[in-house]
């Protein structure tokens, strides 16, 4: 099970930063930002080998379920 940043959102933020720098802003003046969207991924193969079970609503909420 993994709970981490949404990479497309992080890439979007990086693109916004690059655009601001190319328009003339100084990188030192830009605030530090990070992705506020997170994704949940569940590896069912590993979970089964460990004897773990997950509620159906948790699996439905997961962005990715690896079989």
mmCIF file of the N, C-alpha and C atoms, coordinates in Angstrom:
data_MODEL
# 
_entry.id   MODEL 
# 
loop_
_atom_site.group_PDB 
_atom_site.id 
_atom_site.type_symbol 
_atom_site.label_atom_id 
_atom_site.label_alt_id 
_atom_site.label_comp_id 
_atom_site.label_asym_id 
_atom_site.label_entity_id 
_atom_site.label_seq_id 
_atom_site.pdbx_PDB_ins_code 
_atom_site.Cartn_x 
_atom_site.Cartn_y 
_atom_site.Cartn_z 
_atom_site.occupancy 
_atom_site.B_iso_or_equiv 
_atom_site.pdbx_formal_charge 
_atom_site.auth_seq_id 
_atom_site.auth_comp_id 
_atom_site.auth_asym_id 
_atom_site.auth_atom_id 
_atom_site.pdbx_PDB_model_num 
ATOM 1   N N  . UNK A 1 1  ? 0.846   -1.153  0.000   1.00 0.00 ? 1  UNK A N  1 
ATOM 2   C CA . UNK A 1 1  ? 0.000   0.000   0.000   1.00 0.00 ? 1  UNK A CA 1 
ATOM 3   C C  . UNK A 1 1  ? 0.901   1.228   0.000   1.00 0.00 ? 1  UNK A C  1 
ATOM 4   N N  . UNK A 1 2  ? 0.561   2.191   -0.804  1.00 0.00 ? 2  UNK A N  1 
ATOM 5   C CA . UNK A 1 2  ? 1.357   3.407   -0.905  1.00 0.00 ? 2  UNK A CA 1 
ATOM 6   C C  . UNK A 1 2  ? 0.429   4.612   -0.963  1.00 0.00 ? 2  UNK A C  1 
ATOM 7   N N  . UNK A 1 3  ? 0.789   5.633   -0.241  1.00 0.00 ? 3  UNK A N  1 
ATOM 8   C CA . UNK A 1 3  ? 0.041   6.880   -0.220  1.00 0.00 ? 3  UNK A CA 1 
ATOM 9   C C  . UNK A 1 3  ? 1.041   7.976   -0.539  1.00 0.00 ? 3  UNK A C  1 
ATOM 10  N N  . UNK A 1 4  ? 0.969   8.531   -1.732  1.00 0.00 ? 4  UNK A N  1 
ATOM 11  C CA . UNK A 1 4  ? 1.984   9.486   -2.128  1.00 0.00 ? 4  UNK A CA 1 
ATOM 12  C C  . UNK A 1 4  ? 1.458   10.539  -3.075  1.00 0.00 ? 4  UNK A C  1 
ATOM 13  N N  . UNK A 1 5  ? 2.350   11.404  -3.540  1.00 0.00 ? 5  UNK A N  1 
ATOM 14  C CA . UNK A 1 5  ? 1.931   12.526  -4.380  1.00 0.00 ? 5  UNK A CA 1 
ATOM 15  C C  . UNK A 1 5  ? 1.408   12.078  -5.737  1.00 0.00 ? 5  UNK A C  1 
ATOM 16  N N  . UNK A 1 6  ? 0.534   12.880  -6.273  1.00 0.00 ? 6  UNK A N  1 
ATOM 17  C CA . UNK A 1 6  ? 0.007   12.666  -7.613  1.00 0.00 ? 6  UNK A CA 1 
ATOM 18  C C  . UNK A 1 6  ? 1.031   13.269  -8.573  1.00 0.00 ? 6  UNK A C  1 
ATOM 19  N N  . UNK A 1 7  ? 1.746   12.433  -9.324  1.00 0.00 ? 7  UNK A N  1 
ATOM 20  C CA . UNK A 1 7  ? 2.844   12.906  -10.156 1.00 0.00 ? 7  UNK A CA 1 
ATOM 21  C C  . UNK A 1 7  ? 2.413   13.847  -11.278 1.00 0.00 ? 7  UNK A C  1 
ATOM 22  N N  . UNK A 1 8  ? 1.303   13.608  -11.969 1.00 0.00 ? 8  UNK A N  1 
ATOM 23  C CA . UNK A 1 8  ? 0.897   14.598  -12.978 1.00 0.00 ? 8  UNK A CA 1 
ATOM 24  C C  . UNK A 1 8  ? 0.667   15.991  -12.373 1.00 0.00 ? 8  UNK A C  1 
ATOM 25  N N  . UNK A 1 9  ? 0.142   16.047  -11.170 1.00 0.00 ? 9  UNK A N  1 
ATOM 26  C CA . UNK A 1 9  ? -0.052  17.335  -10.509 1.00 0.00 ? 9  UNK A CA 1 
ATOM 27  C C  . UNK A 1 9  ? 1.292   17.982  -10.185 1.00 0.00 ? 9  UNK A C  1 
ATOM 28  N N  . UNK A 1 10 ? 2.265   17.173  -9.746  1.00 0.00 ? 10 UNK A N  1 
ATOM 29  C CA . UNK A 1 10 ? 3.598   17.700  -9.450  1.00 0.00 ? 10 UNK A CA 1 
ATOM 30  C C  . UNK A 1 10 ? 4.266   18.211  -10.730 1.00 0.00 ? 10 UNK A C  1 
ATOM 31  N N  . UNK A 1 11 ? 4.077   17.496  -11.839 1.00 0.00 ? 11 UNK A N  1 
ATOM 32  C CA . UNK A 1 11 ? 4.653   17.948  -13.114 1.00 0.00 ? 11 UNK A CA 1 
ATOM 33  C C  . UNK A 1 11 ? 3.998   19.251  -13.560 1.00 0.00 ? 11 UNK A C  1 
ATOM 34  N N  . UNK A 1 12 ? 2.692   19.383  -13.327 1.00 0.00 ? 12 UNK A N  1 
ATOM 35  C CA . UNK A 1 12 ? 1.995   20.624  -13.669 1.00 0.00 ? 12 UNK A CA 1 
ATOM 36  C C  . UNK A 1 12 ? 2.584   21.788  -12.892 1.00 0.00 ? 12 UNK A C  1 
ATOM 37  N N  . UNK A 1 13 ? 2.823   21.590  -11.602 1.00 0.00 ? 13 UNK A N  1 
ATOM 38  C CA . UNK A 1 13 ? 3.430   22.640  -10.783 1.00 0.00 ? 13 UNK A CA 1 
ATOM 39  C C  . UNK A 1 13 ? 4.833   22.988  -11.284 1.00 0.00 ? 13 UNK A C  1 
ATOM 40  N N  . UNK A 1 14 ? 5.594   21.978  -11.687 1.00 0.00 ? 14 UNK A N  1 
ATOM 41  C CA . UNK A 1 14 ? 6.936   22.228  -12.225 1.00 0.00 ? 14 UNK A CA 1 
ATOM 42  C C  . UNK A 1 14 ? 6.853   23.061  -13.500 1.00 0.00 ? 14 UNK A C  1 
ATOM 43  N N  . UNK A 1 15 ? 5.872   22.791  -14.324 1.00 0.00 ? 15 UNK A N  1 
ATOM 44  C CA . UNK A 1 15 ? 5.683   23.571  -15.549 1.00 0.00 ? 15 UNK A CA 1 
ATOM 45  C C  . UNK A 1 15 ? 5.326   25.019  -15.249 1.00 0.00 ? 15 UNK A C  1 
ATOM 46  N N  . UNK A 1 16 ? 4.499   25.230  -14.239 1.00 0.00 ? 16 UNK A N  1 
ATOM 47  C CA . UNK A 1 16 ? 4.141   26.588  -13.836 1.00 0.00 ? 16 UNK A CA 1 
ATOM 48  C C  . UNK A 1 16 ? 5.384   27.328  -13.347 1.00 0.00 ? 16 UNK A C  1 
ATOM 49  N N  . UNK A 1 17 ? 6.204   26.643  -12.552 1.00 0.00 ? 17 UNK A N  1 
ATOM 50  C CA . UNK A 1 17 ? 7.453   27.250  -12.069 1.00 0.00 ? 17 UNK A CA 1 
ATOM 51  C C  . UNK A 1 17 ? 8.360   27.616  -13.233 1.00 0.00 ? 17 UNK A C  1 
ATOM 52  N N  . UNK A 1 18 ? 8.516   26.694  -14.178 1.00 0.00 ? 18 UNK A N  1 
ATOM 53  C CA . UNK A 1 18 ? 9.384   26.954  -15.332 1.00 0.00 ? 18 UNK A CA 1 
ATOM 54  C C  . UNK A 1 18 ? 8.875   28.160  -16.112 1.00 0.00 ? 18 UNK A C  1 
ATOM 55  N N  . UNK A 1 19 ? 7.575   28.254  -16.285 1.00 0.00 ? 19 UNK A N  1 
ATOM 56  C CA . UNK A 1 19 ? 6.993   29.397  -16.987 1.00 0.00 ? 19 UNK A CA 1 
ATOM 57  C C  . UNK A 1 19 ? 7.264   30.703  -16.275 1.00 0.00 ? 19 UNK A C  1 
ATOM 58  N N  . UNK A 1 20 ? 7.143   30.698  -14.958 1.00 0.00 ? 20 UNK A N  1 
ATOM 59  C CA . UNK A 1 20 ? 7.405   31.918  -14.194 1.00 0.00 ? 20 UNK A CA 1 
ATOM 60  C C  . UNK A 1 20 ? 8.867   32.339  -14.295 1.00 0.00 ? 20 UNK A C  1 
ATOM 61  N N  . UNK A 1 21 ? 9.765   31.352  -14.279 1.00 0.00 ? 21 UNK A N  1 
ATOM 62  C CA . UNK A 1 21 ? 11.198  31.655  -14.406 1.00 0.00 ? 21 UNK A CA 1 
ATOM 63  C C  . UNK A 1 21 ? 11.499  32.195  -15.799 1.00 0.00 ? 21 UNK A C  1 
ATOM 64  N N  . UNK A 1 22 ? 10.904  31.584  -16.831 1.00 0.00 ? 22 UNK A N  1 
ATOM 65  C CA . UNK A 1 22 ? 11.136  32.042  -18.195 1.00 0.00 ? 22 UNK A CA 1 
ATOM 66  C C  . UNK A 1 22 ? 10.570  33.436  -18.443 1.00 0.00 ? 22 UNK A C  1 
ATOM 67  N N  . UNK A 1 23 ? 9.567   33.829  -17.657 1.00 0.00 ? 23 UNK A N  1 
ATOM 68  C CA . UNK A 1 23 ? 9.000   35.167  -17.780 1.00 0.00 ? 23 UNK A CA 1 
ATOM 69  C C  . UNK A 1 23 ? 9.812   36.210  -17.017 1.00 0.00 ? 23 UNK A C  1 
ATOM 70  N N  . UNK A 1 24 ? 10.874  35.771  -16.305 1.00 0.00 ? 24 UNK A N  1 
ATOM 71  C CA . UNK A 1 24 ? 11.766  36.724  -15.679 1.00 0.00 ? 24 UNK A CA 1 
ATOM 72  C C  . UNK A 1 24 ? 11.805  36.738  -14.163 1.00 0.00 ? 24 UNK A C  1 
ATOM 73  N N  . UNK A 1 25 ? 10.979  35.928  -13.502 1.00 0.00 ? 25 UNK A N  1 
ATOM 74  C CA . UNK A 1 25 ? 11.024  35.908  -12.038 1.00 0.00 ? 25 UNK A CA 1 
ATOM 75  C C  . UNK A 1 25 ? 12.287  35.189  -11.567 1.00 0.00 ? 25 UNK A C  1 
ATOM 76  N N  . UNK A 1 26 ? 12.819  35.629  -10.462 1.00 0.00 ? 26 UNK A N  1 
ATOM 77  C CA . UNK A 1 26 ? 14.011  34.996  -9.906  1.00 0.00 ? 26 UNK A CA 1 
ATOM 78  C C  . UNK A 1 26 ? 13.605  33.734  -9.149  1.00 0.00 ? 26 UNK A C  1 
ATOM 79  N N  . UNK A 1 27 ? 14.290  32.618  -9.373  1.00 0.00 ? 27 UNK A N  1 
ATOM 80  C CA . UNK A 1 27 ? 13.954  31.375  -8.671  1.00 0.00 ? 27 UNK A CA 1 
ATOM 81  C C  . UNK A 1 27 ? 14.001  31.529  -7.141  1.00 0.00 ? 27 UNK A C  1 
ATOM 82  N N  . UNK A 1 28 ? 14.908  32.359  -6.643  1.00 0.00 ? 28 UNK A N  1 
ATOM 83  C CA . UNK A 1 28 ? 15.025  32.542  -5.193  1.00 0.00 ? 28 UNK A CA 1 
ATOM 84  C C  . UNK A 1 28 ? 13.803  33.244  -4.609  1.00 0.00 ? 28 UNK A C  1 
ATOM 85  N N  . UNK A 1 29 ? 13.057  33.965  -5.448  1.00 0.00 ? 29 UNK A N  1 
ATOM 86  C CA . UNK A 1 29 ? 11.876  34.693  -4.969  1.00 0.00 ? 29 UNK A CA 1 
ATOM 87  C C  . UNK A 1 29 ? 10.609  33.851  -5.010  1.00 0.00 ? 29 UNK A C  1 
ATOM 88  N N  . UNK A 1 30 ? 10.663  32.700  -5.647  1.00 0.00 ? 30 UNK A N  1 
ATOM 89  C CA . UNK A 1 30 ? 9.476   31.850  -5.770  1.00 0.00 ? 30 UNK A CA 1 
ATOM 90  C C  . UNK A 1 30 ? 9.273   31.028  -4.499  1.00 0.00 ? 30 UNK A C  1 
ATOM 91  N N  . UNK A 1 31 ? 8.031   30.870  -4.050  1.00 0.00 ? 31 UNK A N  1 
ATOM 92  C CA . UNK A 1 31 ? 7.782   30.068  -2.856  1.00 0.00 ? 31 UNK A CA 1 
ATOM 93  C C  . UNK A 1 31 ? 7.958   28.575  -3.127  1.00 0.00 ? 31 UNK A C  1 
ATOM 94  N N  . UNK A 1 32 ? 8.264   27.837  -2.099  1.00 0.00 ? 32 UNK A N  1 
ATOM 95  C CA . UNK A 1 32 ? 8.366   26.385  -2.216  1.00 0.00 ? 32 UNK A CA 1 
ATOM 96  C C  . UNK A 1 32 ? 6.949   25.824  -2.250  1.00 0.00 ? 32 UNK A C  1 
ATOM 97  N N  . UNK A 1 33 ? 6.673   24.994  -3.221  1.00 0.00 ? 33 UNK A N  1 
ATOM 98  C CA . UNK A 1 33 ? 5.355   24.384  -3.344  1.00 0.00 ? 33 UNK A CA 1 
ATOM 99  C C  . UNK A 1 33 ? 5.510   22.884  -3.517  1.00 0.00 ? 33 UNK A C  1 
ATOM 100 N N  . UNK A 1 34 ? 4.485   22.163  -3.144  1.00 0.00 ? 34 UNK A N  1 
ATOM 101 C CA . UNK A 1 34 ? 4.447   20.724  -3.377  1.00 0.00 ? 34 UNK A CA 1 
ATOM 102 C C  . UNK A 1 34 ? 3.030   20.340  -3.741  1.00 0.00 ? 34 UNK A C  1 
ATOM 103 N N  . UNK A 1 35 ? 2.907   19.200  -4.335  1.00 0.00 ? 35 UNK A N  1 
ATOM 104 C CA . UNK A 1 35 ? 1.606   18.717  -4.767  1.00 0.00 ? 35 UNK A CA 1 
ATOM 105 C C  . UNK A 1 35 ? 0.702   18.488  -3.557  1.00 0.00 ? 35 UNK A C  1 
ATOM 106 N N  . UNK A 1 36 ? -0.511  18.974  -3.637  1.00 0.00 ? 36 UNK A N  1 
ATOM 107 C CA . UNK A 1 36 ? -1.468  18.772  -2.542  1.00 0.00 ? 36 UNK A CA 1 
ATOM 108 C C  . UNK A 1 36 ? -2.398  17.596  -2.830  1.00 0.00 ? 36 UNK A C  1 
ATOM 109 N N  . UNK A 1 37 ? -2.318  17.053  -4.029  1.00 0.00 ? 37 UNK A N  1 
ATOM 110 C CA . UNK A 1 37 ? -3.123  15.885  -4.377  1.00 0.00 ? 37 UNK A CA 1 
ATOM 111 C C  . UNK A 1 37 ? -2.303  14.629  -4.091  1.00 0.00 ? 37 UNK A C  1 
ATOM 112 N N  . UNK A 1 38 ? -2.928  13.649  -3.496  1.00 0.00 ? 38 UNK A N  1 
ATOM 113 C CA . UNK A 1 38 ? -2.245  12.397  -3.192  1.00 0.00 ? 38 UNK A CA 1 
ATOM 114 C C  . UNK A 1 38 ? -3.046  11.228  -3.749  1.00 0.00 ? 38 UNK A C  1 
ATOM 115 N N  . UNK A 1 39 ? -2.348  10.146  -4.036  1.00 0.00 ? 39 UNK A N  1 
ATOM 116 C CA . UNK A 1 39 ? -2.975  8.940   -4.568  1.00 0.00 ? 39 UNK A CA 1 
ATOM 117 C C  . UNK A 1 39 ? -2.699  7.765   -3.643  1.00 0.00 ? 39 UNK A C  1 
ATOM 118 N N  . UNK A 1 40 ? -3.649  6.861   -3.592  1.00 0.00 ? 40 UNK A N  1 
ATOM 119 C CA . UNK A 1 40 ? -3.508  5.623   -2.835  1.00 0.00 ? 40 UNK A CA 1 
ATOM 120 C C  . UNK A 1 40 ? -3.388  4.475   -3.827  1.00 0.00 ? 40 UNK A C  1 
ATOM 121 N N  . UNK A 1 41 ? -2.354  3.664   -3.668  1.00 0.00 ? 41 UNK A N  1 
ATOM 122 C CA . UNK A 1 41 ? -2.165  2.481   -4.512  1.00 0.00 ? 41 UNK A CA 1 
ATOM 123 C C  . UNK A 1 41 ? -2.067  1.257   -3.601  1.00 0.00 ? 41 UNK A C  1 
ATOM 124 N N  . UNK A 1 42 ? -2.709  0.174   -4.016  1.00 0.00 ? 42 UNK A N  1 
ATOM 125 C CA . UNK A 1 42 ? -2.726  -1.049  -3.223  1.00 0.00 ? 42 UNK A CA 1 
ATOM 126 C C  . UNK A 1 42 ? -2.247  -2.203  -4.094  1.00 0.00 ? 42 UNK A C  1 
ATOM 127 N N  . UNK A 1 43 ? -1.255  -2.956  -3.610  1.00 0.00 ? 43 UNK A N  1 
ATOM 128 C CA . UNK A 1 43 ? -0.748  -4.131  -4.307  1.00 0.00 ? 43 UNK A CA 1 
ATOM 129 C C  . UNK A 1 43 ? -1.409  -5.352  -3.669  1.00 0.00 ? 43 UNK A C  1 
ATOM 130 N N  . UNK A 1 44 ? -2.410  -5.890  -4.333  1.00 0.00 ? 44 UNK A N  1 
ATOM 131 C CA . UNK A 1 44 ? -3.185  -7.004  -3.784  1.00 0.00 ? 44 UNK A CA 1 
ATOM 132 C C  . UNK A 1 44 ? -2.381  -8.305  -3.739  1.00 0.00 ? 44 UNK A C  1 
ATOM 133 N N  . UNK A 1 45 ? -1.455  -8.510  -4.668  1.00 0.00 ? 45 UNK A N  1 
ATOM 134 C CA . UNK A 1 45 ? -0.643  -9.726  -4.668  1.00 0.00 ? 45 UNK A CA 1 
ATOM 135 C C  . UNK A 1 45 ? 0.182   -9.804  -3.387  1.00 0.00 ? 45 UNK A C  1 
ATOM 136 N N  . UNK A 1 46 ? 0.847   -8.718  -3.048  1.00 0.00 ? 46 UNK A N  1 
ATOM 137 C CA . UNK A 1 46 ? 1.656   -8.688  -1.828  1.00 0.00 ? 46 UNK A CA 1 
ATOM 138 C C  . UNK A 1 46 ? 0.774   -8.768  -0.593  1.00 0.00 ? 46 UNK A C  1 
ATOM 139 N N  . UNK A 1 47 ? -0.362  -8.087  -0.623  1.00 0.00 ? 47 UNK A N  1 
ATOM 140 C CA . UNK A 1 47 ? -1.274  -8.115  0.524   1.00 0.00 ? 47 UNK A CA 1 
ATOM 141 C C  . UNK A 1 47 ? -1.754  -9.540  0.794   1.00 0.00 ? 47 UNK A C  1 
ATOM 142 N N  . UNK A 1 48 ? -2.079  -10.275 -0.253  1.00 0.00 ? 48 UNK A N  1 
ATOM 143 C CA . UNK A 1 48 ? -2.535  -11.657 -0.082  1.00 0.00 ? 48 UNK A CA 1 
ATOM 144 C C  . UNK A 1 48 ? -1.428  -12.539 0.493   1.00 0.00 ? 48 UNK A C  1 
ATOM 145 N N  . UNK A 1 49 ? -0.187  -12.330 0.025   1.00 0.00 ? 49 UNK A N  1 
ATOM 146 C CA . UNK A 1 49 ? 0.934   -13.124 0.540   1.00 0.00 ? 49 UNK A CA 1 
ATOM 147 C C  . UNK A 1 49 ? 1.202   -12.815 2.011   1.00 0.00 ? 49 UNK A C  1 
ATOM 148 N N  . UNK A 1 50 ? 0.893   -11.591 2.428   1.00 0.00 ? 50 UNK A N  1 
ATOM 149 C CA . UNK A 1 50 ? 1.066   -11.210 3.833   1.00 0.00 ? 50 UNK A CA 1 
ATOM 150 C C  . UNK A 1 50 ? -0.160  -11.539 4.678   1.00 0.00 ? 50 UNK A C  1 
ATOM 151 N N  . UNK A 1 51 ? -1.224  -12.013 4.041   1.00 0.00 ? 51 UNK A N  1 
ATOM 152 C CA . UNK A 1 51 ? -2.439  -12.356 4.758   1.00 0.00 ? 51 UNK A CA 1 
ATOM 153 C C  . UNK A 1 51 ? -3.288  -11.153 5.132   1.00 0.00 ? 51 UNK A C  1 
ATOM 154 N N  . UNK A 1 52 ? -3.139  -10.065 4.390   1.00 0.00 ? 52 UNK A N  1 
ATOM 155 C CA . UNK A 1 52 ? -3.891  -8.849  4.680   1.00 0.00 ? 52 UNK A CA 1 
ATOM 156 C C  . UNK A 1 52 ? -5.148  -8.782  3.818   1.00 0.00 ? 52 UNK A C  1 
ATOM 157 N N  . UNK A 1 53 ? -6.195  -8.221  4.372   1.00 0.00 ? 53 UNK A N  1 
ATOM 158 C CA . UNK A 1 53 ? -7.414  -7.969  3.613   1.00 0.00 ? 53 UNK A CA 1 
ATOM 159 C C  . UNK A 1 53 ? -7.779  -6.501  3.786   1.00 0.00 ? 53 UNK A C  1 
ATOM 160 N N  . UNK A 1 54 ? -8.385  -5.939  2.770   1.00 0.00 ? 54 UNK A N  1 
ATOM 161 C CA . UNK A 1 54 ? -8.780  -4.541  2.796   1.00 0.00 ? 54 UNK A CA 1 
ATOM 162 C C  . UNK A 1 54 ? -10.276 -4.429  2.582   1.00 0.00 ? 54 UNK A C  1 
ATOM 163 N N  . UNK A 1 55 ? -10.925 -3.489  3.226   1.00 0.00 ? 55 UNK A N  1 
ATOM 164 C CA . UNK A 1 55 ? -12.355 -3.286  3.000   1.00 0.00 ? 55 UNK A CA 1 
ATOM 165 C C  . UNK A 1 55 ? -12.614 -2.855  1.548   1.00 0.00 ? 55 UNK A C  1 
ATOM 166 N N  . UNK A 1 56 ? -13.770 -3.221  1.044   1.00 0.00 ? 56 UNK A N  1 
ATOM 167 C CA . UNK A 1 56 ? -14.115 -2.915  -0.346  1.00 0.00 ? 56 UNK A CA 1 
ATOM 168 C C  . UNK A 1 56 ? -14.151 -1.413  -0.598  1.00 0.00 ? 56 UNK A C  1 
ATOM 169 N N  . UNK A 1 57 ? -14.593 -0.628  0.387   1.00 0.00 ? 57 UNK A N  1 
ATOM 170 C CA . UNK A 1 57 ? -14.664 0.818   0.174   1.00 0.00 ? 57 UNK A CA 1 
ATOM 171 C C  . UNK A 1 57 ? -13.267 1.440   0.071   1.00 0.00 ? 57 UNK A C  1 
ATOM 172 N N  . UNK A 1 58 ? -12.278 0.863   0.747   1.00 0.00 ? 58 UNK A N  1 
ATOM 173 C CA . UNK A 1 58 ? -10.898 1.353   0.628   1.00 0.00 ? 58 UNK A CA 1 
ATOM 174 C C  . UNK A 1 58 ? -10.361 1.049   -0.764  1.00 0.00 ? 58 UNK A C  1 
ATOM 175 N N  . UNK A 1 59 ? -10.628 -0.137  -1.266  1.00 0.00 ? 59 UNK A N  1 
ATOM 176 C CA . UNK A 1 59 ? -10.175 -0.508  -2.608  1.00 0.00 ? 59 UNK A CA 1 
ATOM 177 C C  . UNK A 1 59 ? -10.877 0.332   -3.667  1.00 0.00 ? 59 UNK A C  1 
ATOM 178 N N  . UNK A 1 60 ? -12.139 0.686   -3.434  1.00 0.00 ? 60 UNK A N  1 
ATOM 179 C CA . UNK A 1 60 ? -12.864 1.516   -4.391  1.00 0.00 ? 60 UNK A CA 1 
ATOM 180 C C  . UNK A 1 60 ? -12.295 2.933   -4.413  1.00 0.00 ? 60 UNK A C  1 
ATOM 181 N N  . UNK A 1 61 ? -11.779 3.401   -3.293  1.00 0.00 ? 61 UNK A N  1 
ATOM 182 C CA . UNK A 1 61 ? -11.227 4.750   -3.209  1.00 0.00 ? 61 UNK A CA 1 
ATOM 183 C C  . UNK A 1 61 ? -9.802  4.840   -3.739  1.00 0.00 ? 61 UNK A C  1 
ATOM 184 N N  . UNK A 1 62 ? -9.128  3.692   -3.896  1.00 0.00 ? 62 UNK A N  1 
ATOM 185 C CA . UNK A 1 62 ? -7.734  3.675   -4.341  1.00 0.00 ? 62 UNK A CA 1 
ATOM 186 C C  . UNK A 1 62 ? -7.638  4.136   -5.798  1.00 0.00 ? 62 UNK A C  1 
ATOM 187 N N  . UNK A 1 63 ? -6.592  4.894   -6.095  1.00 0.00 ? 63 UNK A N  1 
ATOM 188 C CA . UNK A 1 63 ? -6.371  5.351   -7.466  1.00 0.00 ? 63 UNK A CA 1 
ATOM 189 C C  . UNK A 1 63 ? -5.874  4.195   -8.332  1.00 0.00 ? 63 UNK A C  1 
ATOM 190 N N  . UNK A 1 64 ? -5.169  3.230   -7.710  1.00 0.00 ? 64 UNK A N  1 
ATOM 191 C CA . UNK A 1 64 ? -4.637  2.093   -8.454  1.00 0.00 ? 64 UNK A CA 1 
ATOM 192 C C  . UNK A 1 64 ? -4.645  0.864   -7.563  1.00 0.00 ? 64 UNK A C  1 
ATOM 193 N N  . UNK A 1 65 ? -5.163  -0.231  -8.105  1.00 0.00 ? 65 UNK A N  1 
ATOM 194 C CA . UNK A 1 65 ? -5.134  -1.527  -7.412  1.00 0.00 ? 65 UNK A CA 1 
ATOM 195 C C  . UNK A 1 65 ? -4.402  -2.493  -8.328  1.00 0.00 ? 65 UNK A C  1 
ATOM 196 N N  . UNK A 1 66 ? -3.231  -2.939  -7.863  1.00 0.00 ? 66 UNK A N  1 
ATOM 197 C CA . UNK A 1 66 ? -2.403  -3.874  -8.650  1.00 0.00 ? 66 UNK A CA 1 
ATOM 198 C C  . UNK A 1 66 ? -2.812  -5.293  -8.267  1.00 0.00 ? 66 UNK A C  1 
ATOM 199 N N  . UNK A 1 67 ? -3.188  -6.069  -9.264  1.00 0.00 ? 67 UNK A N  1 
ATOM 200 C CA . UNK A 1 67 ? -3.638  -7.448  -8.999  1.00 0.00 ? 67 UNK A CA 1 
ATOM 201 C C  . UNK A 1 67 ? -2.480  -8.401  -9.007  1.00 0.00 ? 67 UNK A C  1 
# 
